[in-house]
Amino acid sequence: MRPDARTWFEHRTTSATSLAEIDAGGLLRAKRRGGHRISVVLPARNEEATVGRLVGDLRDCWMRAVPLIDELLVVDSDSTDATAAVARAAGADVVATTDVLPAWGTRPGKGEALWKSLAATTGDLVVFLDSDLIGDVAHYVPGLLGPLLTDPQVDYVKGCYTRPLEVDGRSQPAGGGRVTELTARPLLNALWPELAGFVQPLGGEYAGRRSVLEQVPFVSAYGVEVGLLIDLLELGGLSSLAQVDLGIRRHTSQSQEALGAMAGQVVSTVLARAECGRPGHHRLDASGLLTQFRHDGTGFVPRSSAVAVDERPPMASVAEYRSRAAGLVG
């Protein structure tokens, strides 16, 4: 690891692996001293099996018992199940991606839900959590908020964790995060070695200040996490970033084919941000297609899917968003 990455890792990595490590009262006092408003966002697509319990736990812990969260929003991304109804019954506010900034239309993908959530929330601190989390994760929110509430130099906090691998009903204590280990980490270490200290660069749990999140683009698909990490590094430098060990993260593992498509989107996002050639700083161009193969019993059948980068502009450049922000200030 490069010296700057090692120094960052040693000084910008903290731990909040359980509620026992959380000073809830101290965080609440820091929130009040800073005059902060906190929004928690859960992007969701067909997560009726997990989103209700997650919303209920967050409301019980951080809205009723300790008033740390001011807004709890589920952004429904074209679900075909009861995700929206379950989330609403559990106490979350729910919006559909199609109903936020309707003049901008809608696109598929997690990044679209995250981008639009900035226009649907009002907190100056925003926490993002995936909606398929399993188990006790109530400490995730205060864990991610800790560095933002206690260190004004920190603008963005990534969660890191051990990720068990669950395949065909069998569980291994580690081995999850295959796209991270086989795709994202080698690319980041080669192209942005200062980011080598991030344990989970693709993790779906993170928090940031609105003032920086609104200044960077959001990739519409699964490249959103790596895109945010690179863009926020460029915006504020390594010292503005931090990470928190949250313990263990469990969620539903995906098939190898699905992971291949995710990896393709991550590669496209990284290549879109990588510069090559000196003078001119030309950006690398990917083909935009990922070809995978299935065997139909007779022979291999190719199937191509689009993995090209499709991203939304920085929210601060959106006129409707600026008008809303001006109204809130006024």
N, C-alpha and C positions, 0 to 999 in steps of 0.2 A: 504494500500500500504506500502511496506517495506520502511524504511527510505532512503536507497540508491536509490530506484526507485523514491521516491518522490523528493529527492534532484535533481536527474537527470532531472525529468520532469520540475521542476521549473527553472532550469538553462540551459537546452538544448532544450527547446521548444520556437520557435519564431513564428512570424506571417507575412504572406504575402498574405492576402486574396484578394487583388486586385492590379492593376497596380499603384494605388495611394500610396501603401505602399512600392513600389519598387524604390530604388535609382539606376536607370539604369546607370547613369554616374559614380557613385561610384563603381559599380560592374565592369564596363568596365575598369576603372582605376586599380582596383585590379587585374583583369585578365591580364592586360598588365604588371603591376609590377611583377607579379609572372611568367610571360612568359608562361601562360597556353594556351592549345588548348582544345576546348570544342566540344564534340560530343554529339548529341541528337539522341537517338535510339527509333524507334517506331516498336515493333513487331506487325505483322498484319496477320490475317487469315480471309479472307472474310469480309473485312471492307470497301468496296467501298463506302458505304453510308456516312462514317464519316472521312476517312483518308485524303481526298483531302482538305477539309476545314481546318482541323487541321494543315496539312503541310503548306497551304497557310498562315494561321495566324502566324505561327512560323517564316516563311521566312520574312513576312512583318515586324514583330516586332523586331526580334532578329538576322536577317542577313542583311536586307536592312536599316531599320531605326537606329538600334543600332547593330553593328557587334559583338554580344556576342557569337553567334553560329558559329563554323567553319565547322562542318559537320552535315548534317541532313539526317539520314539514315532510310529507311523503310526496315525491314527484313521480306520478304514475306514467310510465313510458309504454303506452299502447298495450297494457295488460289485457289478456283475454279471460282471466279468471277473476276471482273476487278480491284481488289485492286492494283496490281502492276502498271497498266497503269494509273489509276487515281492519284496515288501517284507521279509517274514520271511526269505527266502533270502538277501537282501542284508545282513541283520544287524540289522534294526530290531525292536523290540517292536511288536506289532500288537494293537489292540483294535477291536472293532466298536462303533459308537455304541449299538447295542441292548443291549450287555452292561455298559455303564457306567450307574450309577444306574438300574437297571431299573425301580424303582418309579415313576420319572418318565416312563416310556415313551420314545418317540423321535419326532423330527420331522425332516422333510427339510431339507436346507440346510447350508451350510458353517458357519454360526454355531453350529449345534447341536454339530458335531464339536469346535469350538474350546471351547465351554462345557464339554462333558463331559471334554475333555482336562485341565481343571484338577482334576477328581476322579480322573484316572487317572495323574497325575504327582506328583512330590514336590519338584521344584526350587523354590527361592525366586526364581529368575530363569527366565522362560519365553520361549523364542523360537518364533515361528510362521513357517513357510515354506509357500508353496503347493507342491503336488506335481507341477505340470506345467512346472516350470522347465526350460529347455533351455540347455545350454552350461556354462561354468565358473562356478559360483556358490559355490565353497567359502569365499570370503571373506565371504559374507553373514553367517554366524553370528558370527564375531568382530567384524565391522564393527558389527553391531547391539548386541552386548554391550559394546563399548567405553565408551560414555557411562554405562551402568549400573554398570560395574565401577570407573570412575574418578571419577564425580561422584555423591555421595549425594543430591543434590537432584533428579536425573533419575529419574523413575519409569517412563517409557514412551518408546520410541524407534521412529520410523517410518523404513523404508527409502525412499529415492527414487532414481530412475534414469531413463535414457533408454529409451524403449520403442519398438523398431522395430515397424512394422505389416506383417504378412504376410498377404496375401489372394490367393487363387487362384494360389499358387506364386510370387507376386512380393513382394519385400521392399522397404520404404522405411525409411530410417534412423530416422525418427521418425513419429509419427502414431498410435501405440498409445495406449491410455488414453482412448478416445473418450467413455466414460461420465463419466470425470473432467472432461474439458474442456467437455463440453456440458451436464452436469447437476450434478455434485457441486461443482465449483469455483464456478460462478455462485451457487449456493445458499449455500455457506459464506461467500463474500465478502459476500453481502447480509445474512446472519443472524448469522454469527460472524466478523466481519472480522478479529479477532485471530488467526484460523487461516489467514489469507491466505498466510502464508509456507510452508505445507506444499506441497511439489511434487507428491507423490503421496498425497493423502488416502485414496484407495481401495486403495492398494498392499497386497498380501497378505503382505508381509514386515515383521515388527515384533517387538519384544520388550518385556517389562515385568516389573515386580516383582509377584510373586504377591499381596503385601499390598494392591496397588491393583486388580489384575485381578479379585480375588475380591469386590470391593466394587461392581462395576458390572454391569448386565444385559448379556446377549449377544443381539442380534437373530439369529434362527435362519437367516435367508437372507442374500442378498448385501448387505444393509444393515449387516452386522456391523462392517465397518471404520469407516464414517462414524459409526455409533453409538458405538463405543468412543472415537473421537477426541473427539467432543462431550462424552461423559459423563466422560472422564478430564480434559478441560479444566475442567469444572465441579467435579470432585472435587479436583484439585490445583493448578489454575491453569496459565497458559501456561508459567511457569518450570519446571514439572515435566515438560515435554515436550521432545523433541529429535528431530532427523532426521539421517540419514547418507546421503550420496551413495554408492551401491553400484555405480555405473557403468552397465551395460547389463542390461536384463532382457528375456529372450526367453521366450515361451510360445506356446501355440496360440491364435490369434485366433479369436473367435467371430463368428457371423453377426449381421447388423444386427438381426434379429428377437430373437435371444437377448440382445443388448445392450440392446434396448428394455425387455425384461422386467427386466433388472438395474437399469436406470435407474429404472424404476417402483418397485422395492424401495428404492432409495436415496432417492427422493423421499418415499416413505411414512415411512421412518425419520427423515429430517430434519424433516418436518412434525410427526411425533409428539413431537419434542423442541423445536419452536419454539413460543414463547409469543406470544399476541396479546391485545390488550386490556389495559388496566391497571386498573381493578381486577380481581381475580379470576384473572388469569394463566391464562386458558383455553387449552387446547392446541388447535392446529389439527387438524381431523379430515379425513382423506382418504377417498375412496370405497372404497378397498380393492381396486378392480378396474382393470386396464389393458386397454383394448380396442385390438387391432391388426388390420390388414387384409391379406388376401391376395386376389389376383385369380385366379379359377379359369378364366379364358378367356372367361367370359360376363359376370361382374360381380364386384364386390368382396364378399368374405365376411368379416364381422367375427368375431374370436375374442377372448374375454375370459379373462384369467388373474388369479389372486389375487396382489396385491402388498402386501396389508396387513401391518403390522408384527406379527410373532409373535416374542416374545422370552422368554428364560429369565431368571429373577430372579438377582440377585447371588449367586454361589456361597456367599458367607459366610452367607447366610440359609438354606441347605439343611442340614437336620439331619444327614443322612448324611455330608455333607462335614465338618461341624463335629466329628462324632464321630470320623471318621478322623483329622482334624488333631489332636484331643486325644490320640488314641492314639499318634500319631507323636511328639508332644512328650513324652508320659509315658514 
